[in-house]
Amino acid sequence: MLALTTEMTAFFGHFGQKRYSVRRACPDFDSGLKRPNIYFIYNHFTLMAEDLTISISDSKETNYKSIIPQIEALLAGEDDFVANMANVSAALKEQFSFFWVGFYLVKNEELVLGPFQGPVACTRIKKGKGVCGTSWQKGETLIVDDVETFPGHIACSSGSKSEIVLPLIKNGVTIGVLDVDSEHLAHFDSVDKSNLETITNILLKH
């Protein structure tokens, strides 16, 4: 449970105004675990969580330029692939508020759900099935403006309207995919493709 502060109450009472601030208290901090509080500050929207600073602008490219070096720093020195996938998912979710963002890993000729942020998801996907399975089969990034029009689309959630899936290719072999979903139609474009590919390349180096 989160402790609502005076600032948070003010946030909900003044939602929609241009400037407000929120402090979300971490209860474990007071219970002796010394986990740092998490602060959310909106002022043309800036967010700080742990060592991650989220600055949101109207430019998608600018948002990627802000988060990519932070992801690189976040992964530096960590060689656990699952941990790194988890942090990449969290960082992208915080930066872009995607409906769903996460990974599937190839295991025994199936894609098996890995670390993610968002609603519960399909656990296993066959090769060539849906957007994720097709991206794995083709070994290429797929952008789908309307998932309902994609042949064989797997409806893990009715809230997903558009999708981008990027294969994770290491030593010429696809080992998994990064899947990002939006609740908006035609949400993804070449800017997302190039920058998310940069992020997957950073991930695969660790």
C-alpha positions as semicolon CSV with decimal commas, in nm:
position;residue;x (nm);y (nm);z (nm)
1;M;0,000;0,000;0,000
2;L;0,123;0,350;-0,079
3;A;0,100;0,618;0,180
4;L;-0,091;0,910;0,037
5;T;0,076;1,238;0,124
6;T;-0,069;1,587;0,125
7;E;0,103;1,647;-0,207
8;M;-0,056;1,337;-0,362
9;T;-0,398;1,440;-0,239
10;A;-0,342;1,776;-0,401
11;F;-0,246;1,599;-0,722
12;F;-0,572;1,411;-0,748
13;G;-0,765;1,722;-0,649
14;H;-0,604;1,930;-0,920
15;F;-0,567;1,677;-1,200
16;G;-0,566;1,849;-1,536
17;Q;-0,387;2,162;-1,426
18;K;-0,053;2,237;-1,585
19;R;0,157;2,225;-1,269
20;Y;0,138;1,998;-0,970
21;S;0,365;1,775;-0,769
22;V;0,333;1,433;-0,612
23;R;0,538;1,257;-0,349
24;R;0,480;0,884;-0,329
25;A;0,615;0,747;-0,002
26;C;0,770;0,402;0,008
27;P;0,639;0,235;0,328
28;D;0,944;0,010;0,359
29;F;1,161;0,317;0,411
30;D;1,001;0,375;0,749
31;S;1,001;0,008;0,841
32;G;1,379;-0,005;0,855
33;L;1,456;-0,146;0,509
34;K;1,590;0,193;0,406
35;R;1,452;0,174;0,055
36;P;1,454;0,525;-0,088
37;N;1,130;0,710;-0,139
38;I;1,012;0,753;-0,495
39;Y;0,927;1,103;-0,607
40;F;0,701;1,199;-0,892
41;I;0,727;1,563;-0,992
42;Y;0,513;1,706;-1,268
43;N;0,623;2,036;-1,413
44;H;0,588;1,988;-1,784
45;F;0,634;1,631;-1,655
46;T;0,958;1,521;-1,496
47;L;0,980;1,200;-1,297
48;M;1,260;1,061;-1,083
49;A;1,255;0,700;-0,965
50;E;1,568;0,566;-0,799
51;D;1,847;0,666;-1,041
52;L;1,614;0,692;-1,341
53;T;1,509;1,040;-1,451
54;I;1,214;1,061;-1,688
55;S;1,166;1,384;-1,884
56;I;0,872;1,371;-2,120
57;S;0,849;1,607;-2,415
58;D;0,626;1,625;-2,720
59;S;0,910;1,485;-2,931
60;K;0,932;1,107;-2,941
61;E;1,292;1,127;-3,059
62;T;1,382;1,351;-2,764
63;N;1,223;1,106;-2,523
64;Y;1,432;0,822;-2,663
65;K;1,748;1,032;-2,649
66;S;1,673;1,090;-2,282
67;I;1,611;0,728;-2,184
68;I;1,866;0,539;-2,398
69;P;2,182;0,657;-2,217
70;Q;2,009;0,589;-1,886
71;I;1,928;0,234;-1,993
72;E;2,288;0,187;-2,100
73;A;2,408;0,308;-1,759
74;L;2,147;0,093;-1,583
75;L;2,275;-0,221;-1,755
76;A;2,644;-0,140;-1,719
77;G;2,823;-0,399;-1,510
78;E;2,524;-0,636;-1,491
79;D;2,545;-0,959;-1,689
80;D;2,222;-1,123;-1,575
81;F;2,003;-1,119;-1,883
82;V;1,674;-1,159;-1,697
83;A;1,755;-0,872;-1,462
84;N;1,849;-0,651;-1,755
85;M;1,531;-0,736;-1,946
86;A;1,331;-0,648;-1,636
87;N;1,496;-0,307;-1,604
88;V;1,462;-0,231;-1,975
89;S;1,090;-0,311;-1,955
90;A;1,047;-0,090;-1,650
91;A;1,244;0,199;-1,799
92;L;1,044;0,196;-2,122
93;K;0,715;0,172;-1,933
94;E;0,809;0,470;-1,716
95;Q;0,930;0,681;-2,009
96;F;0,650;0,614;-2,254
97;S;0,361;0,471;-2,049
98;F;0,319;0,197;-2,308
99;F;0,014;-0,025;-2,259
100;W;0,243;-0,329;-2,245
101;V;0,617;-0,375;-2,287
102;G;0,816;-0,688;-2,228
103;F;1,007;-0,985;-2,358
104;Y;0,949;-1,335;-2,482
105;L;1,236;-1,585;-2,492
106;V;1,277;-1,880;-2,727
107;K;1,252;-2,208;-2,537
108;N;1,189;-2,547;-2,699
109;E;1,055;-2,397;-3,021
110;E;0,817;-2,163;-2,841
111;L;0,827;-1,805;-2,723
112;V;0,789;-1,810;-2,345
113;L;0,689;-1,501;-2,149
114;G;0,974;-1,318;-1,981
115;P;1,002;-0,994;-1,780
116;F;0,733;-0,740;-1,868
117;Q;0,537;-0,437;-1,752
118;G;0,160;-0,420;-1,804
119;P;-0,146;-0,646;-1,790
120;V;-0,109;-1,024;-1,768
121;A;-0,004;-1,171;-2,102
122;C;-0,001;-1,485;-2,313
123;T;0,250;-1,727;-2,163
124;R;0,353;-1,920;-2,475
125;I;0,348;-1,834;-2,846
126;K;0,424;-2,072;-3,131
127;K;0,669;-1,982;-3,404
128;G;0,495;-1,798;-3,688
129;K;0,187;-1,724;-3,477
130;G;0,074;-1,368;-3,409
131;V;0,299;-1,065;-3,438
132;C;0,558;-1,199;-3,193
133;G;0,580;-1,543;-3,351
134;T;0,600;-1,392;-3,700
135;S;0,878;-1,153;-3,598
136;W;1,068;-1,450;-3,458
137;Q;1,011;-1,654;-3,774
138;K;1,118;-1,373;-4,008
139;G;1,393;-1,236;-3,787
140;E;1,279;-0,882;-3,849
141;T;1,104;-0,594;-3,677
142;L;0,730;-0,574;-3,739
143;I;0,513;-0,265;-3,694
144;V;0,138;-0,325;-3,689
145;D;-0,088;-0,020;-3,698
146;D;-0,403;-0,217;-3,616
147;V;-0,355;-0,556;-3,455
148;E;-0,707;-0,664;-3,553
149;T;-0,601;-0,663;-3,919
150;F;-0,291;-0,877;-3,865
151;P;-0,343;-1,235;-3,990
152;G;-0,346;-1,476;-3,700
153;H;-0,326;-1,205;-3,439
154;I;-0,319;-1,344;-3,086
155;A;-0,546;-1,132;-2,866
156;C;-0,365;-1,146;-2,532
157;S;-0,550;-0,827;-2,433
158;S;-0,840;-0,645;-2,594
159;G;-0,680;-0,318;-2,484
160;S;-0,393;-0,352;-2,731
161;K;-0,456;-0,168;-3,058
162;S;-0,114;-0,139;-3,223
163;E;0,215;-0,316;-3,174
164;I;0,585;-0,326;-3,255
165;V;0,793;-0,642;-3,213
166;L;1,170;-0,659;-3,243
167;P;1,368;-0,985;-3,261
168;L;1,660;-1,033;-3,025
169;I;1,929;-1,173;-3,252
170;K;2,255;-1,297;-3,102
171;N;2,525;-1,466;-3,309
172;G;2,279;-1,493;-3,598
173;V;2,014;-1,670;-3,389
174;T;1,688;-1,520;-3,265
175;I;1,678;-1,583;-2,890
176;G;1,364;-1,384;-2,815
177;V;1,164;-1,073;-2,895
178;L;1,087;-0,735;-2,744
179;D;0,713;-0,672;-2,768
180;V;0,560;-0,326;-2,719
181;D;0,186;-0,261;-2,734
182;S;-0,016;0,059;-2,738
183;E;-0,381;0,125;-2,664
184;H;-0,379;0,365;-2,961
185;L;-0,398;0,277;-3,330
186;A;-0,091;0,344;-3,547
187;H;0,117;0,443;-3,247
188;F;0,454;0,313;-3,368
189;D;0,675;0,432;-3,653
190;S;1,034;0,438;-3,782
191;V;1,144;0,648;-3,484
192;D;1,035;0,374;-3,245
193;K;1,190;0,108;-3,468
194;S;1,536;0,266;-3,487
195;N;1,552;0,359;-3,119
196;L;1,411;0,033;-2,985
197;E;1,660;-0,154;-3,204
198;T;1,934;0,053;-3,043
199;I;1,800;-0,050;-2,701
200;T;1,787;-0,420;-2,793
201;N;2,145;-0,399;-2,919
202;I;2,251;-0,249;-2,585
203;L;2,070;-0,530;-2,404
204;L;2,234;-0,799;-2,614
205;K;2,581;-0,668;-2,530
206;H;2,531;-0,764;-2,165
